[in-house]
Amino acid sequence: MTEEVADSEPGAAGAVPSLREDLATLIKLRLNIFVLLTTLFGFLVATLSGDEGWGASRVWLLFHTLVGTASAAFGSAVFNQLMEIKEDARMRRTADRPLPSERVLPTGAFLLGWILSAFGIIHLAAKVNHEAALLVGITIATYVFVYTPLKRRSSINTLVGAVPGALPPLIGWVGGGGGMEDPRGWFLFSLLFLWQLPHFVSINWLCREQYEEAGFRMWSDGDESGRRSGGLAAAFSVLLGGLGLSGVLLGFTGWFFGVVGLASGLLLAWLAVRFSRSGERSAFRRFFLLTLLYLPVVLTVLAIDWQ
């Protein structure tokens, strides 16, 4: 999703992409690097929570977890674009993607998506554990069959889309030996889930004209002043800050993370309120960029202060 703001500004024209560039676009390589990083984080936190060290077997387990997750993420990205060919053709920033530009045939893309998705699930089941494979299967199903079609029907799609986006750290947690029933894994899920909401709200508003032209239903529809989007971003940011404090109260983290998490969420909320009052695009773009900075800072502090 972070690619959308970068690609939404006018005047970006270039040469015909190469086959390698088309493949990278089809599997949403840049976006899915984020998926791998959050999966890696979940695995690292699970390692910190257990008694196992970093032996060769542990490194190989991490490798297989990342390979399976990456393959499934790439496959779901292909299916997502297959289902949105018409919508992508209507938007300037996506009209030159491989499928709407007809540089790649839908049948070939379908085969690629099927192979990648199936390999990811099977690889995790065989090399990691069935829990990780199950979570990846849920991620694909939610992203492809629920979130993608819902984007044309209801603005609640942002909440639904945050679910598959928040599952990678839980996949890493389970792949690293953490139990699926362990509330600490779901705390990681909650952190990514709540972070995505103010982040996506800013993307929705910054790209609102293109979403409306494509027929997608977003919270930003008709919100020219930005008051509604700014209010939503502020409310979600407050919840995000509260989650940081809850980590201390639940005994998952120390006060270092609690203070940083709470302060960061309140800072985001303050910036969102400032935007809702001014309605300036530059103000919400600063908010968007701060959400990008929030995640590496807070995750680093969480790893340091994990109990």
N, C-alpha and C positions, 0 to 999 in steps of 0.2 A: 504493500500500500504506500510506502514512503516514496516509491518511484513515481507515483501519480502526480505529486506536486512538482517534482523536478521536471517532469515531462509536460506539464500543463501550460507552460509559458509559451506565447506565440513566437513564431519566427524560427523554429528549429527545423531546418530542412537539410537533408543530407543525401549521400549516394545510396544506391540500392544495397541493402545489407547482404553480407556474405552468408553462406549456409551455416557457418559456425555462429554468426550473430543471430540468425533466425532461430537456431536451436536454443541458444541462450535465452532468447525472448520467449520461446514456446514453453520452456520449463521454468520461466521466471527465476533465473539464476540469482540475480542480485537480491531479490526478495527472499529467496529460500536460504541464502547465506545466514540471514537473521534466524530462520528456523533452526539451522544447525547450531548456531551459537547458543540459543536458549536451551536446546537439547543437551549440548555440552555442559551448560551450567547446571542443569538438573542432575546430570551424571556426577559432576564434581561435588555437589552438595550431598548426594547420596553417599559418596565415598567418604566425605567428612563425617557423616553420621554413623558410618559403620566401622568395623575393626580391620578391614582389609587394607593393605598398602597398595602401592603402585608397582606391582610385579608385571611380568610380561603378559600373563593371562588377563590382568585387569586392563592393560592397554589394548589388547586384542578385543576385549569385550566392548570397550568404548568405540573402537574402530567399527565393529559390526553394528553397534547401535546407531552410529552416525550414517553408515552406508545404507542401512534399511530405511531409516527415517528420511534421508535425502532422496532416495529412489521414490518413495511413496509421495513425498512432497512435490517432486518434479512431475510425477504422473498426474496428481490432482490438479496441478497448474495447467497441464495440457487439456484435461477435461473441462476445466473452467473456461478456457478460451474457446473450446469447441462449442460450448453452450451459449457463448456470447458473441458469435461472429457478427451478427447483424448489429448488435449494440456497439461493438468495437468499431465497425465501419462508419458509424455516425459521429464518432468523437475524433477530433483532430489528433490527440496524443496517441490514439490506438489504431487509427485507420491504416497505418503502415505495418501493423503486425503481420506475421506470416500467413495467418488464415484469412483475415478480411482482404488482404492484398492479393490472395490466391497464389502466393509463392509456394505454399505447402497445401497439399490436398487434405481434406478432412479425414479421408480413410486412412491415410498414412499417420496423421496425428492421433487418430483413435487407437490405432495399433500401438503406437509409441506410448500413449498414456496407459493403455491396458498392461503392457509389458512392464513398465516402470512401477505401476501401482502393485501389481501382483508380485513382482520380485521383492519389493520392499516388505510387504506383509510376510511372505514366505521366508525371506532371509531373517527377519527378526524372530519368527517362530522357531526357526532351526538353529540360529546362532546366539540368540539372546534369551528370550523367554516368551511365553504365550501372552503374558500381560502386556508387554510392549507391543506385540503384534496386534492385540485386540484394540489398544488405544490408537494405534496408527489406522486401523480399519475404521474406527469411529471417526477419526479426524477426516479421512477421505470421504466417508459417507455424509458427514455433516457439511463439509465444505462444498462438495459437488452436488449433492442431491437436495440439500435443504437451503443453505445460504445462497448459492448461485441463483436458483430460480426465484427465491424470495426477494432478491434485489429489484425485481420488476413488479412486485406486488405490495410490499409493505416496508416502511422505514425501520421496522423492528429488525430488519436484516443485519443492522450493525451489531446489535446484541448477540444475535445468533452467530454471526461471523467471528465474534470475539472468542467463541468456544473453541473451534479448531485452532485459532491462533494462540490460545493459551495452553493447549495440550502438549506441545513439544517439551517444555521443562518437566512435565509430569512423565512423559515418555522416557526422558533421560533419567529421571529419578527411579522409575521402575526398572529400566535397563541396568542401572547401577546397583541394583539390589534393594532399593527401598520398596516397602510394601504399598500396594495400591490402596489399602485401607488406612495407611498411615496419614494422619491429618497434616503432617509436615509437607508431604507431596502436594496436597491440595492447597496448602498455603502458597506454594510456588505457582500453582495454577491460578489462584485468585489474584496474585500480584500481576501476572501477565494479562489476565482478563480485564482487570480494572484499568491497567495502564493503556490498553488499546482504546478504551472508550473516549477519553479526551483527545487522544492522538487521532483517532478516526473522525471525530467530530470536526477537528480543524481541517483535515483533508476534505471531508464532505463539503465544507463551506468554501474552501479555496478553489475547489473544482466544481462548484455547484452548477454552473451554466452547462458544462459538458455532461454532467450526470442527468440533468433535466432534458437535454437534447436527446440523449440516448434512451430515455424512458425509465431510468432507474429511480426508485423511490428512496429518498434520503431525508434525514431530519432537517437538512438545510434547504429543502425545497421551498422556494418563495421567501426565504429569509434574507432579503437584500440588506437589511440593517445589521444583521449579525447578532441581534439581541438574543434570539432563541438559542442559536448555536453557542454563543458565549456563555449563556446561563447553564446550558447542559454541560459544557466543558468545565465550568467552575464546580458544578455539583459533583461530577465524576472525579474531579481532582481532589475535592474534600474527602470523598470516600477512599481514594487512593492513599491520602495522607493518614486517614484513620486506620487503614490496614497496616501501615508501618507501626503504629502504636500497638495494634492488637498482637503483632508478632512478639512484643515484649510481654504482654499480659498472658499470652498463651505459653510462654517459656520457650519459644522457638529461637528467639534472638536476644541479644543484649540491648542495653539502652542506646548504644551507639547507633545501631540501625534504627531503633525506634525514633530517635530524635531526627536523624537525617531523613528518614521516610516521611515523618510528619511534616517537617519543615519544607521538604521538596514538594509534597502535595499541596500545601498551603501557598507556596510560591506560584505554582501552576494556577491555582484557583484565583489568586490575585491578578495574574496576568490575563486570565480569561475574563474577569470582571472588567478590567481596563479595556479590553477589546470590545466587550458588549456595550460599553458606554461610548467608545469612539467610532466603532464600526470600520476602522481602517484596516485594509488588507495587510499592510506591513506589520500591524500589531498582532494579528492572528498568525502570520507567518513566523514571527518571533516565538510565539507560543508553541507552534508546531516544532520548530527547531529545538526548543527547550525540552519538549517531550522526547526527542531523539537523544539529547544529552542525559536526560533523567535515567534512562534504563541502564547504561553501562556504569554510571556512578552508583546508583542504588544497588544493583546486583553485586558490584564489587564490595560495597560495604556489607551487604548481606552475607557474602561468602566469608568475610573477615570476622563477622560478629555472630555467625551461626552457632547455636548452642548444641 
